[in-house]
């Protein structure tokens, strides 16, 4: 579905990704794990079109997208749930959700998609008229996920969805990710919470200092000595 091939990415003169490459297969949960500052968020921003690789290629369903604009990439079926949720705090839950359906195709299915999101998150239906900024952290993350789904993506990317949440809410967020997969949406997940993500994913890549250093199934990486020492504290 998604192929990232040997991308180099810079912030100004500072290189932050070196020949990063991976693939996301249709219908799976693929995880990029690594420490803070490893380049995970930069990778997602590059896929989303917010950054351009200096070298390398990104293809979605066989078509190059590394030179595409963010709105063009959304129209092709890729959406991102950003780190920190980035909601419009003074707008209602429903208004925030509608902001995710501004493309022509998404507008045409807005009512249908809104009903689908409310089925996934009944709590949001109860709070649809409430200002998003007054919700709990877990509820705000549900709004952020719902907003991403409003564009009807085939591939949904999550950037640190558990960041800043209480442990019980972290479990709920990962349940939501699994539910989204069951709904037929492919997931690319970036996380620092290595133990939870490796336990739930189909495959994973380990990113360290801007480079891919390991890859395999979640189970394989959980038994890898480097991963156990560096990320699981074992």
Residue pairs with C-beta under 8 A, 6 or more apart in sequence:
1 23
1 24
1 25
1 26
1 60
1 61
1 154
1 155
1 186
2 23
2 24
2 47
2 58
2 59
2 60
2 78
2 155
2 188
3 23
3 57
3 58
3 59
3 60
4 20
4 21
4 22
4 23
4 43
4 47
4 56
4 57
4 58
5 21
5 56
5 57
5 58
5 59
6 19
6 20
6 21
6 55
6 56
6 57
7 17
7 19
7 20
7 21
7 43
7 46
7 53
7 55
7 56
7 57
7 58
7 66
8 15
8 17
8 18
8 19
8 20
8 53
8 54
8 55
8 56
9 15
9 16
9 17
9 20
9 39
9 42
9 43
9 46
9 51
9 52
9 53
9 54
10 16
10 54
11 42
15 210
16 39
16 42
16 210
17 39
17 42
17 43
17 46
17 53
17 210
17 211
18 210
18 211
19 55
19 56
19 211
20 39
20 43
20 56
20 207
20 210
20 211
20 212
21 56
21 212
22 30
22 32
22 205
22 212
22 215
24 30
24 155
24 186
24 188
25 186
25 202
25 203
26 186
27 181
27 184
27 186
28 181
28 186
28 187
28 201
28 202
28 203
29 177
29 178
29 181
29 186
29 187
29 189
29 200
29 201
29 202
30 186
30 187
30 188
30 189
30 201
30 202
30 203
30 204
30 205
31 188
31 189
31 190
31 191
31 197
31 198
31 201
31 203
31 204
31 205
31 218
32 40
32 43
32 188
32 189
32 190
32 191
32 204
32 205
32 207
33 40
33 190
33 191
33 192
33 194
33 197
33 198
33 204
33 205
33 206
33 207
33 221
33 231
34 40
34 192
34 206
34 207
34 208
35 192
35 208
35 230
35 231
36 192
38 207
38 208
38 209
38 210
39 207
39 209
39 210
39 211
40 159
40 160
40 190
40 191
40 207
41 83
41 159
41 160
41 190
42 51
42 210
43 190
43 207
44 80
44 157
44 159
44 188
44 190
45 51
46 52
46 53
46 58
46 66
47 58
47 65
47 73
47 78
47 80
47 157
47 188
48 70
48 73
48 78
48 80
48 157
49 65
49 68
49 69
49 70
49 72
49 73
50 70
52 66
52 67
53 66
56 66
57 64
57 66
58 64
58 65
58 66
59 65
59 66
60 73
60 76
60 77
60 78
60 155
61 76
61 77
63 76
65 72
65 73
65 76
65 78
68 76
71 103
74 103
74 151
74 153
75 103
75 105
77 152
77 153
77 154
77 155
78 153
78 154
78 155
78 156
78 157
79 100
79 148
79 149
79 151
79 153
79 155
79 156
79 157
80 148
80 156
80 157
80 158
80 159
81 144
81 145
81 147
81 148
81 156
81 157
81 158
81 159
81 161
82 144
82 159
83 159
83 160
83 163
84 160
84 163
84 164
85 140
85 141
85 143
85 144
86 144
87 96
87 132
87 133
87 140
87 143
87 144
87 147
88 95
88 96
88 99
88 132
89 131
89 132
89 133
90 131
90 132
90 133
91 99
91 131
91 132
92 128
92 129
92 130
92 131
92 132
93 124
93 127
93 128
93 129
93 130
93 132
93 135
93 143
94 114
94 128
94 129
96 132
96 143
96 147
97 114
97 117
97 124
97 143
97 146
97 147
97 150
98 110
98 114
98 150
99 147
99 150
100 106
100 146
100 147
100 148
100 149
100 150
100 151
101 107
101 109
101 110
101 113
101 114
101 150
101 151
103 151
105 152
106 113
106 150
106 151
106 152
109 152
110 150
113 149
113 150
113 152
114 150
116 149
117 124
117 146
117 149
117 150
118 124
118 125
118 128
120 146
120 149
120 176
120 179
120 180
120 183
121 142
121 145
121 146
121 176
123 139
123 142
124 139
124 142
124 143
124 146
127 135
127 139
132 140
132 143
135 143
137 164
137 165
137 166
137 169
138 165
138 166
138 169
138 172
138 173
141 161
141 165
141 169
141 173
142 176
145 156
145 158
145 161
145 176
145 180
148 156
149 156
149 180
149 185
153 185
154 185
154 186
155 185
155 186
155 187
155 188
156 180
156 185
156 186
156 187
156 188
157 187
157 188
157 189
157 190
158 177
158 187
158 188
158 189
158 190
158 191
159 190
160 190
160 191
160 192
161 173
161 177
161 189
161 191
162 169
162 170
162 173
162 174
162 191
162 193
162 196
163 192
165 173
170 193
170 196
171 196
174 196
174 197
174 200
177 187
177 189
177 200
178 200
180 187
181 187
189 197
189 201
191 197
194 227
194 231
194 232
195 222
195 231
195 232
197 204
197 218
198 204
198 218
198 219
198 221
198 222
198 227
199 218
199 222
200 218
201 218
202 217
202 218
203 215
203 216
203 217
203 218
204 215
204 216
204 217
204 218
204 221
205 212
205 214
205 215
206 212
206 213
206 214
206 215
206 221
206 227
207 213
214 221
214 224
214 226
214 227
215 221
216 224
221 227
222 228
222 232
228 234
